[in-house]
């Protein structure tokens, strides 16, 4: 009987040992990087448990302004202190004298520390201070450059945000061996350029510790940096640091709660400034109602009378703008007496300047009788529909897109193209007409250039760490039909008339230091705030008129009727750009 019990006990022991062996194999060989459903990386956890480190640079790539200055981060020369200093004698007095603080404060900070830290807020050191500190060669005391990511950075919607998301990381890069703590781009350019920006390794100071937190192998601190000296790379954007700052400030000063501005360099068709509001709520970034990450300058919006520019281009080519022709601008688009606007009989040029709805509803219906596809074709010629952001084949990427943007639209169905009511509403930019503020700005740039349509760039190149070029995003034209130079010239004159006409909708911009050409717009959203209807209020244009350099769009989205138009913001931006240009001379 005892033999039988002994055998059973032996079998149980062997089974237990096999289970323990299997578990040990899983821990040390099979699931070292993906332990349990929580995908725990045991190797990283083990290293973390027996060492302490100060991250100087996460290794993720950076974004730069067009002049090469950083947008999203700032490198600071700081004093790094390690907590094991509390267990040894070190020349705290000399360090305190170099940086100009009390020795007591310095030693007190070390006593409280449980991990390496940058002393002060941190205190920024000068180059002589760094040389003196490092010259002392005190273990655990270092004067080094540390990269800090800015909490509030300009162009936050355009640049985007990052975060730790291991599931997204594995799905996006199934073939790459990346730490579970690797930051990934979640929105904006951080997402578009994510694969370029992935870290090749962190720069850090590391020391190994025992169970009490004391140094395990003496007091040697190891400096670790990526093996590849060319990384991390930098994305050089086309943003101008001064203009981006000015436009951000003015958008906020004008109380734009929802909307923003887009400024384009016409010659290179590059974004110089882009601002979207509301600002990102860092505590709840994906809540659209409370300051989300959505870049409204890349989202399709109701553009109202701005679309009359497209109708006008088609009317010019189909010879519907005879100077002797008169339109009844005391009537609505249905031919009924207009209770709000009694402009009387106007010619086409004045109709455009005063934004007479009946004129453009009438012409839209006439164009429909010629060909129901005309309005859609001309919207495409002016790049109001389709993608306008830079797209192309680079490196090992096919159809790489710099921006995630909406494409805009004119009609939702073929039947709508043939319905007079829908066509009349389309002619004044209502019904289903949608476009992004970026596309509207690009339309103005296209007209200012004489009809040549180009892709809009927000980045000019990807650079290695040493500032040499990895690849360039060259200027590219958008494929497809374009306006004739003659039609573009006629549009230029009409857009200028909007400003110079004594009754024009842009007459408030007459006295600006740069001569402006453009078009206003008020889009009815169909939404209300209480009993007040909400509108999208636009002004889109370019300047200087004689030698076009800038295309600018300003827009208030979802504003009540008594809210200021977008023109005052447009005017103030033009003034600041004029000052900026002349300060450079």
Residue pairs with C-beta under 8 A, 6 or more apart in sequence:
26 35
27 35
27 42
31 42
32 41
32 42
32 43
33 41
33 42
33 43
33 180
34 40
34 41
35 41
35 42
39 166
39 167
39 170
39 180
40 180
41 179
41 180
44 179
44 180
44 181
50 208
50 209
50 216
51 206
51 207
51 208
51 209
52 82
52 83
52 115
52 116
52 206
52 207
52 209
52 213
53 116
53 204
53 205
53 206
53 207
54 80
54 82
54 115
54 116
54 117
54 118
54 146
54 204
54 205
55 202
55 203
55 204
56 144
56 145
56 146
56 147
56 202
56 203
56 204
56 205
57 146
57 147
57 202
57 203
57 204
57 232
58 147
58 183
58 199
58 202
59 199
59 200
59 201
59 202
59 203
59 226
59 231
59 232
60 162
60 183
60 197
60 198
60 199
60 232
61 193
61 196
61 197
61 198
61 199
61 231
61 232
61 233
61 234
61 235
62 70
62 71
62 72
62 73
62 197
62 232
62 234
62 235
63 70
63 71
63 72
63 159
63 189
63 234
63 235
63 237
64 70
64 71
64 234
64 235
64 236
64 237
64 463
65 71
65 236
65 237
65 239
65 240
65 241
65 244
66 236
66 237
66 238
66 239
66 240
66 270
66 460
67 240
67 241
68 236
68 467
69 241
71 153
71 154
71 155
71 159
71 237
71 239
71 241
72 149
72 150
72 153
72 159
73 147
73 148
73 149
73 150
74 147
74 148
74 150
75 145
75 146
75 147
75 148
76 122
76 124
76 145
76 146
76 148
77 124
77 125
77 126
77 127
77 129
77 130
77 143
77 144
77 145
77 146
78 118
78 119
78 120
78 122
78 123
78 124
78 125
78 143
78 144
78 145
78 146
79 95
79 99
79 118
79 119
79 120
79 122
79 123
79 125
79 133
79 141
79 142
79 143
80 116
80 117
80 118
80 119
80 141
80 142
80 143
80 144
80 146
80 205
81 106
81 109
81 110
81 113
81 116
81 117
81 119
81 140
81 141
82 113
82 116
82 139
82 140
82 141
82 205
82 207
82 221
83 110
83 113
83 114
83 115
83 116
83 213
84 140
84 207
84 209
84 213
84 214
84 215
84 219
85 92
85 110
85 140
85 141
86 110
86 111
86 113
87 214
88 139
88 140
88 219
90 138
90 139
90 140
90 141
91 136
91 138
92 103
92 106
92 107
92 110
93 103
94 136
95 106
95 133
95 136
95 138
95 141
96 102
96 103
96 105
96 106
98 129
98 132
98 133
99 119
99 123
99 125
99 129
99 133
101 119
101 120
101 123
106 119
109 117
109 119
114 213
116 205
118 146
122 146
125 133
125 143
129 143
130 143
130 144
131 143
133 141
133 142
133 143
134 142
134 143
139 219
139 220
139 221
140 207
140 219
140 221
142 205
142 221
144 205
151 282
153 159
154 239
154 241
154 244
154 245
154 248
155 237
155 239
155 244
155 248
155 273
155 274
155 275
156 279
156 280
157 187
157 188
157 274
157 275
157 276
157 280
157 293
157 294
157 295
157 296
157 297
158 188
158 189
158 239
158 271
158 274
158 276
158 295
158 297
158 458
159 188
159 189
159 190
159 237
160 185
160 186
160 187
160 188
160 189
160 190
160 191
160 192
160 293
161 185
161 186
161 187
161 188
161 190
161 280
161 285
161 293
162 183
162 184
162 185
162 186
162 190
163 183
163 184
163 186
164 180
164 181
164 182
164 183
164 184
165 184
165 186
166 180
168 184
168 186
169 178
169 180
169 182
169 184
172 184
172 194
173 195
173 198
176 198
178 198
182 198
182 199
183 199
184 194
185 191
185 192
185 193
185 194
185 197
186 293
187 293
187 295
188 293
188 295
188 404
189 235
189 237
189 402
189 403
189 458
189 459
190 197
191 404
192 401
192 402
192 403
192 404
193 235
193 402
193 459
193 462
195 397
196 233
196 235
196 462
196 470
197 232
197 233
197 235
199 226
199 231
199 232
200 226
200 227
200 228
200 231
200 232
201 224
201 225
201 226
201 227
201 228
201 231
202 224
202 225
202 226
203 223
203 224
203 225
203 226
204 223
204 224
204 225
205 221
205 222
205 223
205 224
206 221
206 222
206 223
206 224
207 215
207 219
207 220
207 221
207 222
208 215
208 216
208 217
209 215
209 216
210 216
226 232
229 465
229 466
230 464
230 465
230 466
231 464
231 465
232 465
233 462
233 463
233 464
233 465
233 470
234 462
234 463
234 464
234 465
234 467
235 459
235 462
235 463
236 459
236 460
236 461
236 462
236 463
237 271
237 458
237 459
237 460
238 265
238 268
238 270
238 271
238 272
238 457
238 458
238 459
238 460
239 271
239 272
239 273
239 274
239 458
240 272
240 273
242 580
243 263
243 272
243 273
243 577
243 580
244 272
244 273
244 274
244 275
246 273
246 573
246 576
246 577
246 580
247 261
247 263
247 273
247 275
247 573
248 273
248 275
250 261
250 569
250 572
250 573
250 576
251 259
251 260
251 261
251 275
251 277
251 569
252 277
253 572
254 564
254 568
254 569
254 572
255 564
256 277
256 556
256 569
257 277
257 278
258 277
258 278
258 296
258 556
258 557
258 558
258 559
259 276
259 277
259 296
259 536
259 554
259 555
259 556
259 557
259 559
259 566
260 274
260 275
260 276
260 277
260 296
260 297
260 437
260 554
260 555
261 273
261 274
261 275
261 297
261 437
261 552
261 553
261 554
261 555
261 569
261 573
262 271
262 273
262 274
262 297
262 437
262 438
262 440
262 441
262 552
262 553
263 271
263 272
263 273
263 274
263 441
263 550
263 551
263 552
263 573
263 577
264 270
264 271
264 272
264 441
264 442
264 444
264 445
264 456
264 550
264 551
264 552
265 271
265 272
265 549
265 550
266 445
266 448
266 449
266 542
266 548
266 549
266 550
266 551
267 549
268 457
268 475
269 442
269 445
269 454
269 455
269 456
269 457
269 475
270 456
270 457
270 458
270 460
271 438
271 456
271 457
271 458
272 550
274 295
274 297
274 438
274 458
275 297
276 294
276 295
276 296
276 297
277 296
278 290
278 291
278 292
279 291
280 291
280 292
280 293
281 287
281 290
281 291
281 292
284 290
284 291
285 291
285 292
285 293
286 292
286 293
288 294
296 437
296 557
297 436
297 437
297 438
298 389
298 403
298 404
298 405
298 406
298 436
298 437
298 438
299 406
299 436
300 406
300 407
300 408
300 409
300 434
300 435
300 436
301 434
301 435
301 436
301 437
301 523
301 536
301 555
301 557
302 429
302 430
302 433
302 434
302 523
302 524
302 525
302 536
303 429
303 433
303 434
303 435
303 440
303 521
303 523
303 536
303 538
304 428
304 429
304 430
304 521
304 522
304 523
304 524
304 535
304 536
304 538
305 355
305 357
305 360
305 428
305 429
305 505
305 519
305 520
305 521
305 522
305 538
306 429
306 435
306 440
306 519
306 520
306 521
306 538
306 540
307 379
307 384
307 426
307 427
307 428
307 429
307 433
307 435
307 521
308 352
308 355
308 360
308 427
308 428
308 429
308 519
309 382
309 443
309 447
309 491
309 495
309 519
310 375
310 378
310 379
310 382
310 384
310 443
311 360
311 363
311 364
311 367
311 375
311 378
311 427
312 321
312 352
312 360
312 491
312 494
313 378
313 381
313 382
313 483
313 487
313 491
314 363
314 367
314 374
314 375
314 377
314 378
315 321
315 348
315 363
315 367
316 487
316 490
316 491
317 484
317 487
318 367
318 370
318 374
320 348
320 363
320 366
320 367
321 348
321 349
322 348
323 347
323 348
323 349
324 347
325 347
325 348
326 345
326 346
326 347
327 345
327 346
327 347
327 348
327 351
327 356
327 358
327 359
327 362
328 344
328 345
328 358
329 338
329 341
329 343
329 344
329 345
329 346
329 351
329 354
329 356
329 358
329 359
330 337
330 338
330 341
330 342
330 343
330 344
331 337
331 338
331 358
332 338
332 357
332 358
333 357
333 358
333 361
333 424
333 425
333 427
333 428
334 424
335 358
338 357
338 358
341 356
341 357
343 354
343 356
346 354
346 356
346 359
348 359
349 494
349 497
350 356
350 497
350 501
350 503
351 359
351 360
352 359
352 494
352 497
352 498
353 494
353 497
353 498
353 501
353 503
353 504
353 505
354 501
354 503
354 504
354 505
355 498
355 505
355 519
355 520
357 428
360 427
360 428
361 423
361 424
361 425
361 427
361 428
362 424
362 427
363 427
364 375
364 423
364 424
364 426
364 427
364 428
365 420
365 423
365 424
365 427
367 374
367 375
368 374
368 375
368 417
368 418
368 420
368 423
372 414
372 417
372 418
373 417
375 410
375 411
375 417
375 423
375 426
375 427
376 385
376 410
376 411
376 417
377 481
379 385
379 408
379 410
379 435
380 386
380 480
380 481
381 451
381 453
381 480
381 481
381 482
381 483
382 443
382 446
382 447
382 453
382 483
383 439
383 442
383 443
383 446
383 453
383 478
384 408
384 435
384 439
384 440
384 443
385 407
385 408
385 409
385 410
385 435
385 439
386 407
386 408
386 478
386 480
387 401
387 405
387 407
388 405
388 436
388 438
388 439
388 442
388 455
388 456
388 478
389 401
389 402
389 403
389 405
389 438
389 455
389 456
389 457
389 458
390 401
390 402
390 403
390 455
390 456
390 457
390 458
390 459
390 473
390 476
391 399
391 400
391 401
391 402
391 455
392 399
392 400
392 455
392 473
392 476
393 399
393 400
394 400
394 471
394 473
395 470
395 471
402 457
402 458
402 459
402 473
403 438
403 456
403 458
405 436
405 438
405 439
406 434
406 436
408 434
408 435
408 436
408 439
409 432
409 433
409 434
410 426
410 432
410 433
411 417
411 422
411 426
411 432
412 432
416 422
416 423
416 426
416 431
416 432
417 423
422 431
422 432
425 431
426 432
426 433
429 521
429 523
430 523
430 524
435 443
437 553
437 555
438 456
438 553
440 538
440 540
440 553
441 456
441 540
441 551
441 552
441 553
442 453
442 454
442 456
442 551
443 540
444 495
444 518
444 540
444 541
444 542
444 551
444 552
444 553
445 454
445 542
445 548
445 551
446 452
446 453
446 454
446 482
446 483
446 488
447 483
447 488
447 491
447 492
447 495
447 542
448 492
448 517
448 542
448 548
448 551
449 488
449 548
450 485
450 488
450 489
451 482
451 483
451 484
451 485
451 487
451 488
452 477
452 482
453 477
453 478
453 480
453 482
454 475
454 476
454 477
454 478
455 475
455 476
455 477
455 478
457 473
457 475
459 473
460 472
460 473
461 469
461 470
461 471
461 472
461 473
462 469
462 470
462 471
463 469
463 470
464 470
483 491
492 517
492 545
495 517
495 518
495 519
495 541
495 542
496 515
496 516
496 517
496 545
497 504
498 504
498 505
498 506
498 517
498 518
498 519
498 520
499 506
499 507
499 509
499 510
499 515
499 516
499 517
499 518
499 541
500 507
500 510
501 507
505 519
505 520
506 516
506 518
506 519
506 520
506 539
506 541
506 567
508 567
508 568
508 571
509 516
509 518
509 539
509 541
509 567
509 570
509 571
509 574
512 543
512 571
512 574
512 575
512 578
513 574
513 575
513 578
514 543
514 544
514 545
514 574
514 577
514 578
515 543
515 544
515 545
515 546
516 541
516 542
516 543
516 545
516 570
516 574
517 541
517 542
517 543
517 545
518 539
518 540
518 541
518 542
518 570
519 538
519 539
519 540
519 541
520 538
520 539
520 565
520 566
520 567
521 536
521 537
521 538
521 539
521 540
522 535
522 536
522 537
522 538
522 565
523 535
523 536
523 537
523 538
524 533
524 535
525 533
525 534
525 535
525 536
525 558
527 533
527 534
527 558
528 534
529 558
529 560
532 560
532 561
533 560
533 561
534 558
534 559
534 560
535 558
535 559
535 560
535 561
536 555
536 556
536 557
536 558
536 559
537 555
537 556
537 559
537 563
537 564
537 565
537 566
538 553
538 554
538 555
538 566
539 553
539 554
539 555
539 565
539 566
539 567
539 569
539 570
540 551
540 552
540 553
540 554
541 551
541 552
541 570
542 548
542 550
542 551
542 552
543 549
543 550
543 552
543 574
550 577
552 570
552 573
552 574
554 566
554 567
554 569
554 570
554 573
555 566
556 563
556 564
556 565
556 566
